[in-house]
Amino acid sequence: MYDGEEIQRDYDAAEGEEFNVYSMGLVYASVCSSLGDDATAKRMQALPSGTTQGHSLAVDATFATGQSNPCPCELKPQTHKHYLFTAWETKP
């Protein structure tokens, strides 16, 4: 079982200029990434989540601002996108 320090070390090791988890909750996470859709999803799947499902791209979801998922980063729109991931079971 992960403790809080181990989880933080995993996130710190995974982050860098091309991948940043900027908001994390029990079942949702927001990421800024220049890695591309598949590589970003793969990196998120490897990180611990609040459920046994792990993280997956939130389907048919929008950000609180109403922007689509994914959407261009407001600071680096030419190279980075913002992604919303969920660890919540979305399939019936």
N, C-alpha and C positions, 0 to 999 in steps of 0.2 A: 504494500500500500504506500502510495506517495504521501510524503508530508509536505507542508507548505514550502519549505526551503528547497526540496528536491524539484517540485513543480516549477518554482521560480528559476532554478538553474537550467532546466530544460528550455524554458522560454527564452532566457538570456542567451543561451548557446545557439538557438535557432534564429535569432534576430540579427539583422545587419541593415546596411543601406538598402538592399533589395527586398527585404522582408521585415515588416514590423507589425506586431500585434499591438494595436493602439487602444483597444478596449476589449476586456474579457469579463464575461459573466459565467454563471453556472452552465448555461446551455447555448449562449450566443457569444460570438467573437467577431471583432472587426479588424481587418488586416489591410495594410498598405503594402503593395508589392509591385515589383517590376519583373517578376519571374515568369509571368504568363499563367493562364488559368490552370493548366494541369499541374505544373510545378508548385504553384501556390497551394492547390488543394492537397497535393501529396505531402507537403511540409506540414500543413495543418493536421492532416490525418495522423501524423507521427507524434503530435503533441498530446499530452493528457487533457482530458475534458471532464465535465461533470457527470458524464454517463458512460456506460460501457460501449455505446455506439461509436464514439469518437466524433470528430468534426467532419462535416460535409458542407458543400456549398448550399446555402439556403435557397431552395427552389421557390420561384414565384414570390420572393420577398423583396421589400424595398427598405431603404434606410429610413430613419426617423424623419429625415428631411424630405422624403418622397422620391429620392433619386433611385434609379434602378440598381440592380445588383448583377454584376459589378458596375462601377461608375468611375470616371476619370478622377484622379487625385486633384484636389484644388491647388496644391503646391507644385506638383510635377505632372501636369496632365499629359505631356508628351511621352512619358516613360512609365508612369505608375498608375495603378488602379486601386480602388478601395473595394474590398470583398466583405460580404457578410456570411459567416459560417454558423451552422447550428449543430448541436450535439443532441438535439431533440428528435425522437422518432417521428418522421413525417410520413411514413408509408402506412397504409391500412393494415 
